[in-house]
Amino acid sequence: MSSRRSWRLVGALTLALTVAAGCASADAAGEQAPAAAQTRVFSADNGEITVPVAPQRVVATGYAVPALIEADAPLVGISTWDRGLPLMTPEDLATYQGLEKIAGGQAAETNYEAIAAVRPDLIVIGVPGPALADIDMDRLESLAPVVAIGPSLPSAWRELSRRQADAAGRLEAFDQAEAAYEAEAAELAETYRPVLSPLRFGHLGAYGEIADGTFQREFAGSWGTNIAEDIGVNYYGEVKEKRGGAGDVSEYPSIEELPVSFAEADAITYTVDPDGSVPEAVQYVLDTELWKNLPAVRAGRVFPLRYTEAATYTSAQQTLDAIDAALRPLLG
């Protein structure tokens, strides 16, 4: 089972971000202490944490890795983030490759000695809440303040990445990336409004299990759908049973249920890999007669989407470009 799917059933975390500005200390002459010495209280998944106002040496893991690279945070160590490499710009990829790797792709692969060696003044843990059980938090907290800011719903990457950038004192860079994304999304929404507004979409995800004879149906707010929604794609329906986290916006019916699941879809999008190749679990569905006889398929309104795993504003702009390329035939 993929690492992404492994947290799909994690319960949604409703977490408010409240940041209180730390008071600057003064020396005997009444001068303000350097920004790096000032602190504030940050609301993280692991509680109210006192962190530097302007951290100088940041360690990031999990979803915090791409977010903080893009925000130009002062990183000194990161976990590996192989799944996100195809989504990085050449500049961000060069930054990623040049940084010390202090952990693997799983929380249990944390290298505490490597973290200690880079002398962080802030550690940002970007893993799901349950994965924190695989981390020795006491040991990490003995090295530097630790803020855990992990994923919940797939569409929550917007707030997740904002909180991670805020923890590292890099909101200005984050806001610039957000504004660029929103401007492009608004332009595409205007372009596609006439052709998208009448259509009801379904989405076929890449995480069905062939051995179990299942496919993945993704609804609004899921990985394959949430960015397309920003330009006006309307994904109808909802899961039969909400099970928390990504389980609130995707489900895994048996292949026999395919005709019923997509019966009302005027159009269907489906996930492909970053290079455009079709994942095995998706190809399994596309090869069936059940798929070929769906109304949307017979009408020729089926569209492959790349870069559906984007979890930052900069990477999501690549997703917008891919959605534009895929849906362009609708414009005639």
N, C-alpha and C positions, 0 to 999 in steps of 0.2 A: 504494500500500500504506500502511495506517495506521501512525502512529508506534508504536502499541503492538505491532502485529504485527511490526514491523521488528526488535524485540528478542526475539521469541518463541523464537528458536533460540539465544539466548545461553546458553552453558554455565552450569550452576548453580555459584554461588560458595560455597564452604564457608569461611566466615570467622569466626574466633573473636574475640569482643570482650573484650579485656583492658585494663583501665584502671588505671594506677598513679597514685596521688595524688602530685601535685607537692609539693615541699618549699617551704614559705614562706620567702622571704628575710627577713632581719632588717636593720634599720638600726643605726646606731651605738648607739642606746639600747636595742637588743634588741627593738624592737617588730615585730610581724608586718606584712608588706606587705599592701596591699589585695588582696581576693580576685581582682580583675581582673588583678593582676600575677602571681598564682600560676599555675603551669602543671602539666600532667600529660601523660603519654604515652598516646595514643589509637590503637588498632589500626584502621586504615581499609583500604579496598581498595588504596590507593596507598602503604601502608606504615605504619610507626610514626611518628606525627606528634605533635609537641609543641604542645599547644593550651592556651588559657587555661582555668583551672578554672571561672571565671564570666565568659564572654564578654559584652561589652556592646554590640557592634555586629556583627550576624551577617548574612551574605549567604547565600541558599539558592537552589538551582536544582533543576529536575526534581521527582522524588518527595519531595525534602526540603521543598518549598514547603508543601504542605498539612500535612505532619507538624509542621513548626515553627510554622506559624500556629496550629494547634490546641494546641500545647504552650506557646503564649504566649511564644515566644522573642523576644529583643530584636532583631528584624529591622530592617535598614535598606535592604535591597534584595533583590529576588527575580526569578526568571525568570517569564515568563508560564506559566500552567497552565490553559489553556482547557478541557481535557478534564475537569478536576475541579470546574469552577464549579457545575454542577448539584448536586453533592454537598455543597457548603459550606453551613453555617448562615448566616443573615443576618449575624450578627456577624462570622464568619470571612470572609464575602464582602466586607464593608465594610473589614476589615483588608487583604485582598488588593488591593482596588481603590485603597486609599490608599497602598500601598507603591511605592517607586521600582522600575521594571522595568529590570533591568540585563542582561537576556538574553531571547531569544525562546524558542519551544518546542523548538528543536533546540540541541544543544551547540555547533554551529558558529555560532550566532547570539549568542554571548557578546560583550558590550560591555565591554572592559577599561577604557576610560576612565570609563564610568559606575560601574564597580565601584570604581575608585580614588577617584572623587569622593565616595562614601559612607563612605570611610575604615573599612573593616571590620577587626575584630580576629580574625574567623574566617569562613572560607568553606566551606560544606557543599555538595558537588556530588552531586546525587542522580540520576545518569544511569548507564546500563549501561556496563560496562567498556570495550567496543569504542568507545563514543562519546567516551571520554577522548582518543582520537587526534585529535578535532576541536577540542580545547581546548589552548591554550598554557599548560601547567601551570607552566612556569618563570615566565612573566609573572604568573600568579595568585599563585604562591608568593612573589613579590617584594612583593606587597601585603599578605598576611596568611597565616597557616597555612591549609592547604587539606586537608580530609578528603573523600575520595570514598567515598560509601556508596550503591551502586547496586543495582538489582533483579536478581533471578535467577529463581526459581520464582514464579509469581503469588501463591501462598499465603504466601510469605516476607515479605509486607508487614508482618506483625506484628513480626518481628525487625528488619526494615529500619527501620521507623519508630521502634522503641525505640532503635536505635543512633543514629539521627539526633537524637532528642531528647536522648540522653545526651551526644552531642558538644557540644550547645548548652547543657548544664547544666540541662536541663528535665525530668528524669526524674519528678519529683514530679507535675507536671501530666500527663505521659504515663500514669503509673500510675493516676491518677484516671479517665482516659478508658477505659483498659483494664478497670478494675474495673466501670465502668458497662456496658460492652459485654458482659462475661462474665456479669454478673447477668441481663441481658435474654436472652442466648442460653440460659442455663441454664433460665430460666423457660419459654421457648418449647420447649426440648427436652423438658421435663416434660409440657407440654401436648400435644405432637405424638407422643410416644413410641408410644402405642397404635396410631396409624394409619400411622406411618412405618416402624416396625420390620419389617413383612412385605414392604415394597415395594423393588424394585430400580429405580433411576432412571437415565436417560440425560439428557444435556444437549446442546442444539443452540446453538452459539455464533454470534456475529454477524460472523465474519471469513472466511466462505467467499468464493470468487471465482466470481461468476456467469459471467464470460467463460470461465473454465476448467471450468465445470460441476462445481464442488466445493462441499462444505458443511464446516462446522467442527464436529467432535465434541469436546466437552470432557469430560475425566475428572476424578476426584478430584484436588483441589489446584489446579485451574485457576481462571481469573477467575470464570466463571459458576457454579462449584460450591463453592468453598472456604468461603464464609460459610454457605451452606445446610447444609453438612456439620456446622457447629457446632451446629445444632439437631437433628441426627440423620438428615438425608437421606443415603441410601446410594447413591453413584454407582458402578456396577459397571464392570468391564473396565479395560483399559489400552491405551495406544498400541501399535501393531504394532512400531514402531521408535523408540527413545528417541534424540533428537537434541540433547539438552541444553537447559537452561532450560525455557521454556514448551513446547518441543517434546517434553518428557518427559510432558506431561499434556494435550496436545491434538494433533489431527491433521486432515488435510484430504482425506478420501476423495472419490471421484467420486460424483455424485448417484445413480448406479446401485447403489452400495453401501449406500444408505440402509436398505433392508429388513434387510440382514444386520447392519448396525451397531447398529440399535435393536431387533432381533428379541426380545431377552430383557428389554427394558425394560417393567416394569409401569406406569411413569409417566415422563413426559418434561417437563423444564423447558426453557425457551428464553429467550434474551436479548432484551429490548426496550430501547428508549431510555429515558432518565430521564422523559420525558413520556408514556411508555406506547406510543408509536408503534413499529411493527415495522420494523427495519432492512431495507433492500432485500435483503441476502444471506439473511436469515431468511425473508422473504416469498417469495422464490424457492423455498425448500424447502416452505413451507406450502401453496403452490399446486399442488404435484405430487400425482398420484394415489398415488405411492409413499408419501408422507407420510400421506395420508388413509387408507391401508390398513394402517398400522402398528397392532399390537394395542393399544398404549397410547392411540393417537388414537381408535380405534374404541370404546375403553372410556370415553372422555371424561376421561382422566387426563393432561391436558396443561396446563401452568401457565407463564405468562409471568413472568419475573423482571426487575425494574428495579434500577438502581444496582449492577450487577455489577462495575463497575470501582473500587469502593471500595478504598482502600489506606491507610486510617487507621481507628482505632477509632471515632472520632466519626462519620465518614461511613458506616462499616459498620453503625452502629445504624440508619441509614436503610434499608440493605439488609435488615437483620433485619425491620424493619417491613413492607417490600415483600414479603419472603418470606412473612411471616405472612398478609398480605392475599391473596397468590396461593394459598396452600395451605389457606386457611380452609375451602373447600368439602369438604375431606377429613374435617373434624370433624363433618360432617352438620348 
